[in-house]
Amino acid sequence: MNPRYAALQNGSKTRSISPSVQDLSSSENFGMHVFNRNTMQKMLRQEVYQNVVNAMNGQERIKPEFADLIAMAMKDWAVKLGATHYSHWFHPLTGSTAEKHDSFIEWSSLDQVIEKFDGKQLIQGEPDASSFPSGGLRSTYEARGYTGWDPTSPAFLWSGGDGVTLCIPSLFSSWTGDVLDTKTPLLRSDRKISDAVIRLLELTGVPATYVNSTLGWEQEYFVIDRSWRDLRPDLVMAGRTVFGCPSSKGQELQDHYLASVKDRMLSYMRDYEQQAIKLGIPVKTRHNEVAPSQYEVAPVYEKSSVAVDHNIILMELMQQTAVKHNLSCLLHEKPFHGINGSGKHCNWSLATDTGINLLDPTDTPENNIHFLVLLTAILNAIYDHSALLRASIASAANDFRLGGHEAPPAIISVYLGQALEDLLVNIETNGTHKPITNNINFDLGAVVLSRDTTDRNRSSPMAFTGNKFEFRAVGSSANPAFPITVLNTIVAESVNLIVDEIQELLKNKTGNKKAIFEAASIVIRKYLKRSKDIRFGGDNYSEQWKKEAKKRNLPIVEKSVDAFEVLKKKSTIDVFKGILNKQELFSRYDVLVEMYSHKINIEINLMVDLFRTHILPACICHQKELANSIGQCTEVLGNGKKLTKQRAILANLCEQIEKAITAADDLEESRQAAASISDLEEKGKAYCYKVLPKGELLRGIVDYLEQHVDDSLWPLAKYREMLFL
């Protein structure tokens, strides 16, 4: 039996699996597997607890004399809940996470062990980790690397197999102190933007001790039956299908979007959501997305560094839980050709320790100067560093998605909405501040709804959505740490620049509210005019916008391999001072280009292998059967019956097979040539501009053959089978 048919039979027998976590309310379950404030307050002395809380807020370091007490409490809590091992859990430059497990046992005597975990083990680890990408910052023989506890994110318990591990969020650096992770720059950028915004708030008289960037991510993903995924080596190894013609039905009816969630998916969603709740991840929203078998999950917003950890944890949890349900969770940006891909919309804002959302105009109305200064600074930052923002979301996978009428284009612009746009135009032209109109009510008969002052522009890569900016261009599989680091860093620079100019104007004036308002208005007007070209409220997908963006001299970087280059520019080195040094930025360029080349190389290897060992034999078999059939019919009917159309079908099939063989050989030759290039930049561009187009050519021929070869012979699971769970 064709393996596809066996998979179809097995899939049809699959039933929903009850969640492993049984009925407790979310509030009862929330954070029960997290060493959080509630747990610490019960287990630590007040002064020790306060030290940890201050460290979590970035205000203080962990005092050495308290380290053993904290470690003992953490170990006792974890062991009570079944933990036998601990791990420093960190974010290397792979874009994923890493961990090495150590048990709690230590020798007590020659024939006895005890469970022990002290402050030294908590605060610092040495995972070696020499094989992680470093972009030349260290060699493999220079193995020593350090992990350091990051108290800004709470420790948590991870259940895997039959065991439980205490995971301690950590930072990762080399023996020489070079930053080798994505978390350290994020924490530094948070401090940088806090310092900058506190300067502004002190000027405008808003009380606050510190400011955090906040993040609410929306995670899109696909789910298919695991038996289909196991039949596709490309899905197993690359996360996307390198071949596959569109299904007769796709997403054109829009009947999957926000439709009723099927029982099997609800069971899976409920399972991973309840586990997420136990890990302190405040998941709130779930729904069907546009493409068939595509879904979305979103939490309540949190402090950015914690939200990043939670996103990475949840992605792993979703994939792990899917296996238990005989499903496969696909996080690749474009697992299926011809339908929508997946993104991770990052909703970014700034909040004070007193609870003020600084980008909420209802809390900070139009004549509240710090809202206008922040808005102006953000626009100016994006204008100055749009190429850097493009680089922050660049990857080989995201290139398949960006600009495909399912995601924003690669041109970075900002959408503000009509009300806010009118306000800024008013300031630019005549210096007056026209009030922002409050929500407008409109009557639907049975109910009265309130209309927001802004609409949503789903084609904009950076849209203001009422009280935050939604960075929609981030890819679904990406670690969101780097995009948020870039946002924090460039906005901090811009805020400092604007505050400097306001203070310069105030030098010889009293610092009363009126004087501050007048000085700020002058600077705001200047920078709004300067950055005006970054604002666009129309259709970002249109060809007209591409022409307009070119006129505005906005960076148009279609390919990620070109986007990475901005990491080596002086403007990036300058803005990243205090976050990453020149060598660390250059190392990230090398890592990103190398990863880009590796991923394309893997996919091309898969294409050639699948064609030669799976698809070509099926095509030859079909060709043989068709030729034999025509030959036998000719014998029966006699030479007078030419069977013209059938012979034409056979001739076309032979021609397409021949084209595919030639294309595969040419593709492999091109891949080998690219792989032999030693220069990273040249290699990346060769894969992008020489290898990938030849891969697309082979794919086009193979997808055509899929539609013309006997279904019982086709070896790969088809879209129509995988996408309609």
Secondary structure, DSSP 8 states (H G I E B T S, - for coil): --HHHHHHHHHHH------SS-S--HHHHTTTTB--HHHHHHHS-HHHHHHHHHHHTTSS---HHHHHHHHHHHHHHHHHTTEEEEEEEB-BTTSS-B--EEESEEEEETTEEEE---HHHHHEE----TTS--TTSS-TT---EEEEE-TTS--EEEEETTEEEEEEEEEEEETT--B-BSHHHHHHHHHHHHHHHHHHHHHHT---S-EEEEEEEEEEEEEEEHHHHHT-HHHHHHSS-SS----SS-STT--STT----HHHHHHHHHHHHHHHHTT--EEEEEE-SSTTEEEEEE--EEHHHHHHHHHHHHHHHHHHHHHTTEEEE--S-SSTTS---BEEEEEEEEETTS-BTT-TTTS-TT-HHHHHHHHHHHHHHHHTHHHHHHHT--HHHHTTTTSSSS--SS--EE--HHHHHHHHHHHHH---------EEEE-SS-EEEE-SS---TT-SEEE-SSSEEETT-BTTS-THHHHHHHHHHHHHHHHHHHHHHHHHTTTS---HHHHHHHHHHHHHHHHHHTGGGB--S-TTSHHHHHHHHHTT-----SHHHHGGGGGSHHHHHHTTTT--HHHHHHHHHHHHHHHHHHHHHHHHHHHHHIIIIIHHHHHHHHHHHHHHHHHHHHHH-TT---HHHHHHHHHHHHHHHHHHHHHHHHHHHHHHHHT--SHHHHHHHIIIIIHHHHHHHHHHHHHHHTTS-TTT--S--HHHHS--
